[in-house]
Amino acid sequence: MTVPHDTLVLVADGRKALFLRNRGDEQQIDLRTASHRERADRKDGDIKTDAAGRSARPSGAGASQDTMEEPDFHQQEEDRFARDLSEKVNAMALAGEFHDLVVVAPARTMGELRPLWHKEVRSRIAGEHVKEMTDRPISDIEALLVGDAAPPS
């Protein structure tokens, strides 16, 4: 993949987002951190407010109330983080802060981001990689973008 000079590279998951810029050129990628965001991973007790809910069934012989499955609050927070991130990238595109965008994110995060991209963002996406890379060094991200041997998972 060619990554032109000044391309914005977003490396994200449901907890962390790195905004990198290619300060090199298409022949020699040189990614530099422009900014980052990270959400605190809160404890269950800080997220939950009540016990699991109850599902009401019609009354009658043998009918009982079953408990409903508890929502995955951590996953909800990750999805919310991705939605907030999409709003940030949309605003950046509308403000003309990047011309080309490469997105690196795991499938779940990519699935949250894609439908929320503004048409300006979609028109500027130069590439996507469905991969978890937020905790990898920048050299591994550069290797992924230039197509060298896949960095270790």
C-alpha positions as a Markdown table, in Angstrom:
| # | Residue | x | y | z |
|---|---|---|---|---|
| 1 | Met | 0.0 | 0.0 | 0.0 |
| 2 | Thr | 1.3 | 3.5 | -0.8 |
| 3 | Val | 1.0 | 6.0 | 2.0 |
| 4 | Pro | 1.5 | 9.5 | 0.7 |
| 5 | His | 3.2 | 12.2 | 2.8 |
| 6 | Asp | 0.9 | 13.7 | 5.5 |
| 7 | Thr | -1.6 | 10.8 | 5.3 |
| 8 | Leu | -3.5 | 10.4 | 8.6 |
| 9 | Val | -3.3 | 6.9 | 10.0 |
| 10 | Leu | -5.9 | 6.0 | 12.6 |
| 11 | Val | -5.0 | 2.9 | 14.7 |
| 12 | Ala | -7.9 | 2.2 | 17.0 |
| 13 | Asp | -9.8 | -0.3 | 19.1 |
| 14 | Gly | -12.6 | 0.1 | 21.6 |
| 15 | Arg | -10.3 | 1.5 | 24.2 |
| 16 | Lys | -7.5 | 3.4 | 22.5 |
| 17 | Ala | -7.0 | 5.5 | 19.4 |
| 18 | Leu | -3.7 | 6.7 | 17.9 |
| 19 | Phe | -3.6 | 9.4 | 15.3 |
| 20 | Leu | -0.4 | 9.1 | 13.3 |
| 21 | Arg | 0.9 | 11.1 | 10.4 |
| 22 | Asn | 3.3 | 9.9 | 7.7 |
| 23 | Arg | 6.1 | 12.4 | 7.8 |
| 24 | Gly | 8.0 | 10.4 | 5.2 |
| 25 | Asp | 6.9 | 9.8 | 1.6 |
| 26 | Glu | 5.4 | 6.9 | -0.4 |
| 27 | Gln | 8.8 | 5.2 | -0.6 |
| 28 | Gln | 9.8 | 5.6 | 3.0 |
| 29 | Ile | 7.0 | 5.7 | 5.6 |
| 30 | Asp | 7.8 | 7.6 | 8.8 |
| 31 | Leu | 4.8 | 7.6 | 11.1 |
| 32 | Arg | 4.8 | 10.1 | 13.9 |
| 33 | Thr | 2.2 | 10.4 | 16.7 |
| 34 | Ala | -0.1 | 13.4 | 16.1 |
| 35 | Ser | -2.4 | 12.6 | 19.1 |
| 36 | His | -4.0 | 9.8 | 21.0 |
| 37 | Arg | -7.1 | 9.1 | 23.0 |
| 38 | Glu | -7.7 | 6.4 | 25.6 |
| 39 | Arg | -10.6 | 5.6 | 27.8 |
| 40 | Ala | -10.3 | 4.3 | 31.3 |
| 41 | Asp | -11.3 | 0.7 | 31.7 |
| 42 | Arg | -13.8 | 1.1 | 34.5 |
| 43 | Lys | -14.6 | -1.6 | 37.1 |
| 44 | Asp | -17.9 | -3.4 | 36.8 |
| 45 | Gly | -19.2 | -1.8 | 40.0 |
| 46 | Asp | -18.6 | 1.7 | 38.5 |
| 47 | Ile | -20.6 | 0.8 | 35.4 |
| 48 | Lys | -23.5 | -1.3 | 36.7 |
| 49 | Thr | -26.4 | 0.3 | 38.6 |
| 50 | Asp | -28.8 | -2.6 | 39.1 |
| 51 | Ala | -29.0 | -6.3 | 39.1 |
| 52 | Ala | -30.0 | -8.2 | 36.0 |
| 53 | Gly | -33.6 | -7.5 | 34.8 |
| 54 | Arg | -36.6 | -9.7 | 34.8 |
| 55 | Ser | -38.6 | -10.8 | 31.8 |
| 56 | Ala | -42.3 | -10.9 | 32.5 |
| 57 | Arg | -44.1 | -13.9 | 31.0 |
| 58 | Pro | -47.9 | -14.3 | 30.8 |
| 59 | Ser | -49.2 | -15.6 | 34.1 |
| 60 | Gly | -50.6 | -19.1 | 34.2 |
| 61 | Ala | -49.9 | -22.6 | 35.3 |
| 62 | Gly | -46.2 | -23.3 | 35.3 |
| 63 | Ala | -45.2 | -19.8 | 34.1 |
| 64 | Ser | -42.2 | -18.3 | 35.9 |
| 65 | Gln | -40.2 | -15.2 | 35.5 |
| 66 | Asp | -36.8 | -15.7 | 33.9 |
| 67 | Thr | -33.9 | -13.4 | 34.5 |
| 68 | Met | -32.7 | -11.6 | 31.4 |
| 69 | Glu | -29.1 | -11.8 | 30.3 |
| 70 | Glu | -27.0 | -9.0 | 31.8 |
| 71 | Pro | -25.8 | -6.6 | 29.1 |
| 72 | Asp | -22.1 | -6.4 | 28.4 |
| 73 | Phe | -21.3 | -2.9 | 29.8 |
| 74 | His | -17.7 | -3.0 | 28.8 |
| 75 | Gln | -18.6 | -3.8 | 25.2 |
| 76 | Gln | -21.2 | -0.9 | 25.3 |
| 77 | Glu | -18.4 | 1.4 | 26.5 |
| 78 | Glu | -16.1 | 0.2 | 23.7 |
| 79 | Asp | -18.8 | 0.8 | 21.1 |
| 80 | Arg | -19.5 | 4.2 | 22.5 |
| 81 | Phe | -15.8 | 5.0 | 22.3 |
| 82 | Ala | -15.8 | 4.0 | 18.6 |
| 83 | Arg | -18.9 | 6.2 | 17.9 |
| 84 | Asp | -17.2 | 9.2 | 19.6 |
| 85 | Leu | -14.1 | 8.5 | 17.6 |
| 86 | Ser | -16.1 | 8.5 | 14.3 |
| 87 | Glu | -17.5 | 11.9 | 15.2 |
| 88 | Lys | -14.0 | 13.2 | 15.8 |
| 89 | Val | -12.7 | 11.9 | 12.5 |
| 90 | Asn | -15.8 | 13.2 | 10.7 |
| 91 | Ala | -15.2 | 16.7 | 12.2 |
| 92 | Met | -11.5 | 16.5 | 11.1 |
| 93 | Ala | -12.5 | 15.6 | 7.5 |
| 94 | Leu | -15.0 | 18.4 | 7.3 |
| 95 | Ala | -12.4 | 20.9 | 8.7 |
| 96 | Gly | -9.9 | 19.7 | 6.0 |
| 97 | Glu | -7.4 | 18.4 | 8.5 |
| 98 | Phe | -6.5 | 15.4 | 6.3 |
| 99 | His | -6.6 | 14.5 | 2.6 |
| 100 | Asp | -5.9 | 10.7 | 2.9 |
| 101 | Leu | -6.8 | 8.4 | 5.7 |
| 102 | Val | -5.7 | 4.8 | 6.5 |
| 103 | Val | -7.6 | 3.0 | 9.2 |
| 104 | Val | -6.3 | 0.0 | 11.2 |
| 105 | Ala | -8.8 | -1.5 | 13.6 |
| 106 | Pro | -10.1 | -4.9 | 14.7 |
| 107 | Ala | -13.3 | -6.2 | 13.1 |
| 108 | Arg | -15.7 | -5.1 | 15.9 |
| 109 | Thr | -14.3 | -1.5 | 16.0 |
| 110 | Met | -14.2 | -1.3 | 12.2 |
| 111 | Gly | -17.9 | -2.5 | 12.2 |
| 112 | Glu | -18.8 | 0.4 | 14.5 |
| 113 | Leu | -16.8 | 3.0 | 12.6 |
| 114 | Arg | -17.7 | 2.3 | 8.9 |
| 115 | Pro | -21.5 | 3.1 | 9.0 |
| 116 | Leu | -20.8 | 6.3 | 10.9 |
| 117 | Trp | -18.3 | 7.8 | 8.5 |
| 118 | His | -19.4 | 11.0 | 6.8 |
| 119 | Lys | -19.2 | 10.9 | 3.0 |
| 120 | Glu | -16.1 | 13.2 | 3.2 |
| 121 | Val | -14.3 | 10.6 | 5.4 |
| 122 | Arg | -15.4 | 7.7 | 3.1 |
| 123 | Ser | -14.0 | 9.6 | 0.0 |
| 124 | Arg | -10.6 | 10.1 | 1.7 |
| 125 | Ile | -10.0 | 6.5 | 2.9 |
| 126 | Ala | -6.9 | 5.3 | 1.2 |
| 127 | Gly | -6.8 | 1.9 | 2.9 |
| 128 | Glu | -8.1 | -0.2 | 5.7 |
| 129 | His | -6.5 | -3.0 | 7.7 |
| 130 | Val | -8.7 | -5.2 | 10.0 |
| 131 | Lys | -6.2 | -5.9 | 12.7 |
| 132 | Glu | -5.6 | -5.2 | 16.3 |
| 133 | Met | -2.5 | -2.9 | 16.5 |
| 134 | Thr | -3.0 | -0.3 | 19.2 |
| 135 | Asp | -0.5 | -2.0 | 21.6 |
| 136 | Arg | 2.1 | -2.6 | 18.9 |
| 137 | Pro | 5.1 | -0.4 | 18.3 |
| 138 | Ile | 5.0 | 2.1 | 15.4 |
| 139 | Ser | 7.6 | 0.0 | 13.5 |
| 140 | Asp | 5.1 | -2.9 | 13.3 |
| 141 | Ile | 2.4 | -0.5 | 12.1 |
| 142 | Glu | 4.7 | 0.8 | 9.4 |
| 143 | Ala | 5.6 | -2.8 | 8.4 |
| 144 | Leu | 1.9 | -3.6 | 8.1 |
| 145 | Leu | 1.2 | -0.6 | 5.9 |
| 146 | Val | 4.1 | -1.3 | 3.5 |
| 147 | Gly | 3.1 | -5.0 | 3.3 |
| 148 | Asp | 6.3 | -6.4 | 4.8 |
| 149 | Ala | 6.1 | -9.7 | 6.6 |
| 150 | Ala | 3.1 | -9.6 | 8.9 |
| 151 | Pro | 4.1 | -8.4 | 12.4 |
| 152 | Pro | 3.5 | -11.0 | 15.1 |
| 153 | Ser | 0.0 | -11.1 | 16.5 |
